[in-house]
Amino acid sequence: MKAHIFFIITLLLSGCASWPDEGQGGWAEKYQNYPLNDEQTDNNFTQPEDVVRSEFEHLVFKLELLKSQDIKACMPAQLLKAQIYENRIRRLIAAQMWEDAEHDLLIHYHGLNQLTNHFDTVQKLTHCAVNTTSETTVSSVKKQVADLLNSDNQFAFNAFEITPKYAARLAQAADLAKQLDSISILLVGHTDSVGEGNNNYELALKRAETVKHWLVVYGVKTQSITTLTQGSLKPYSKQSPTESVRHSDRRVEAIVLNASNNNMQDDNAKALVNWTKIIKSKEE
């Protein structure tokens, strides 16, 4: 018996002796009330303030879209929970607590994705909600998607890989576009005026195909996306060619339409159709 007690005491003492001193507890101390030195400061959430605001606005818009689809009729408690969390993040941003806001945005993002998937399943099984998405809401979604896809700083010189900043915009655009079956996206590749015409024509098409690839990766249906190229034949910007203008011309122009809109009411789409007819007539 004494031997057993001695063994237990020895085991406990040896275990205690292996514990790190206070302040040397590694990651575990990040969730305790220990003071952190500079090296232990958590740098996982260090996005610029405008990125945090942009992501928050995107999630606000996404929740508004769910509400317009009558999610309250099917999942009122889950909707209320999402609204409470949204208000929490809004208060954090108002208080300029950026790291806390970014942390909660990540949780809110995954929560809304889960809520969207659950709502889709419940609606298919129970038909608990009538899809009341108005034309106004659809138009707002189209405009938001177009604004995101047409944001600046898309490609570097002579490159068809998207920039990290544009990748985030594509993810946001796809997150909205894939929730509406009526959206059809036309992607038109552009280059700046530097370089040989045929090479620019091919480069612009690769840029459009790259944007399409990432939209499909993020969940947009392949059949709802069409790609074309204008190369350097028709610059995106109508201003005099300066360095900043040429940088803006290295892009993919996105024209967002209703899938059922066969008469092509959009002015950009009409101009593009006329342009492609001219190209075809020259080829013939």
Summary of the structure (lengths in Angstrom):
residues: 284
radius of gyration: 26.2
end to end distance: 101.4
largest distance: 101.9
contacts: 788
relative contact order: 0.09
helix: 61%
strand: 8%
